[in-house]
């Protein structure tokens, strides 16, 4: 089964910087977008089967990933519904890897605006400071659970560190 369609001239044009170097991040974003959309098309075609059902256009949805924001074209069916649960979760707008990166930055004390700027440099165009705050607040429950767990299960190994930070020029 061939998943990818014939490449159009637009697909074959390599994204380049002003100096002529290939923009690898944009290239990977385009490839990921094309593959995910092709997989969803194949699943919808398989679901339509022998012609009892037919396709009825697309609905677009953005997904923020590590390689940039993907524009997903989710196929619509004339009868019934189709949602690619194996590709994207319902109401998911941000990739899990990006959520993990935001969580790591939040855990190290990075501000939401700095996280937003880092996400923009990663190619994610629509990650607002409110979304960063929502991702961070979803971690608060996990942190509270970790802090309130009982420690009476036996000895707990730990390391005690003490340091002084002196800024020198």
C-alpha positions in Angstrom: 0.0 0.0 0.0 1.5 3.3 -1.0 0.9 6.0 1.6 2.5 9.1 0.1 1.1 10.6 -3.0 3.1 11.8 -5.9 5.1 14.8 -4.8 4.1 18.2 -6.1 6.7 20.8 -7.2 5.9 22.7 -4.0 6.9 19.6 -1.9 10.1 19.1 -3.9 11.3 22.6 -3.2 13.7 22.5 -0.3 13.2 25.1 2.3 16.3 27.2 2.5 17.7 30.1 4.5 18.7 33.3 2.9 22.3 32.1 2.6 21.2 29.0 0.6 21.6 26.4 3.4 18.7 23.9 3.8 16.3 24.6 6.7 16.2 21.1 8.2 13.6 21.9 10.8 11.2 23.2 8.2 12.0 20.2 6.0 11.2 17.8 8.9 8.0 19.7 9.7 6.8 19.4 6.1 7.7 15.7 6.0 6.0 15.0 9.3 2.9 16.9 8.2 2.7 15.0 4.9 3.2 11.6 6.4 0.6 12.1 9.2 -2.0 13.5 6.7 -1.3 10.6 4.3 -1.8 8.1 7.1 -5.1 9.7 8.1 -6.2 9.7 4.5 -5.4 6.0 4.2 -7.3 5.2 7.4 -10.4 7.1 6.2 -10.3 5.4 2.8 -10.1 2.0 4.6 -13.0 3.0 6.8 -15.1 4.0 3.8 -14.6 0.5 2.4 -16.5 -0.6 -0.7 -18.4 2.6 -1.3 -21.3 2.4 1.2 -19.7 5.6 2.8 -17.8 8.3 1.1 -15.4 11.2 2.0 -16.7 14.7 2.6 -13.7 17.0 2.7 -11.4 17.8 5.6 -11.3 19.9 8.7 -8.0 21.5 9.6 -6.4 21.4 13.0 -3.1 22.6 14.3 -0.7 20.4 16.4 2.3 22.0 18.0 5.3 19.5 17.9 9.0 19.7 18.3 9.6 20.3 14.6 7.0 23.1 14.4 3.2 23.5 14.1 1.7 20.8 11.9 -1.5 21.6 10.0 -3.4 18.3 10.2 -6.2 17.7 7.6 -8.6 15.4 9.3 -10.9 13.7 6.8 -14.6 13.9 7.2 -17.1 11.2 6.2 -20.6 11.6 4.9 -22.1 9.2 7.4 -20.6 8.4 10.8 -17.5 10.0 12.2 -13.7 9.6 11.8 -11.1 10.6 14.3 -7.5 9.3 14.1 -7.1 8.4 17.8 -3.8 6.6 17.1 -2.4 9.7 15.5 -3.7 12.5 17.8 -5.7 12.5 21.0 -9.0 14.3 21.2 -8.6 18.0 22.2 -4.8 17.6 22.0 -3.2 20.7 20.6 0.4 20.1 21.8 2.6 17.1 21.2 3.7 15.1 24.3 7.3 15.7 23.6 6.7 19.4 23.7 4.7 19.1 26.9 7.7 17.2 28.4 10.0 20.0 27.3 7.7 22.7 28.8 7.5 20.6 32.0 11.2 20.4 32.3 11.6 24.2 31.8 8.9 24.8 34.4 10.6 22.5 36.9 13.8 24.4 36.5 12.1 27.7 37.2 11.9 29.2 33.7 9.3 31.9 33.3 6.3 31.3 31.0 7.3 34.1 28.6 10.8 32.5 28.2 9.2 29.1 27.6 7.1 30.8 24.9 10.2 32.3 23.3 12.0 28.9 23.3 8.9 27.3 21.7 8.9 29.9 19.0 12.6 29.1 18.3 11.6 25.5 18.0 9.1 26.4 15.3 5.9 26.3 17.4 4.1 29.5 16.4 0.9 29.2 18.5 2.0 28.4 22.1 0.7 31.2 24.3 1.8 32.0 27.8 -1.6 30.8 28.9 -1.1 27.4 27.3 2.3 27.2 29.0 0.7 28.0 32.4 -2.0 25.4 31.7 0.6 22.7 31.0 2.5 23.7 34.1 -0.6 23.7 36.3 -1.4 20.2 35.1 1.9 19.1 36.6 1.0 20.6 40.0 -1.2 17.6 40.8 1.6 15.2 40.0 4.0 17.3 42.2 1.5 17.4 45.1 1.1 13.6 44.8 4.8 13.1 44.9 5.3 15.4 47.9 2.5 13.8 49.9 3.4 10.1 49.4 4.2 8.2 52.5 7.9 7.5 53.2 7.4 4.8 55.8 8.1 2.0 53.3 11.7 1.6 54.5 15.0 3.5 54.2 15.1 6.2 51.6 18.5 7.0 50.0 19.3 10.7 49.6 22.2 13.0 48.9 22.6 16.3 50.8 24.2 19.1 48.8 25.3 22.4 50.1 26.8 25.1 47.9 27.5 28.8 47.6 27.2 30.6 44.3 29.5 33.5 43.8 29.2 35.5 40.6 32.7 36.5 39.4 33.6 38.7 36.4 
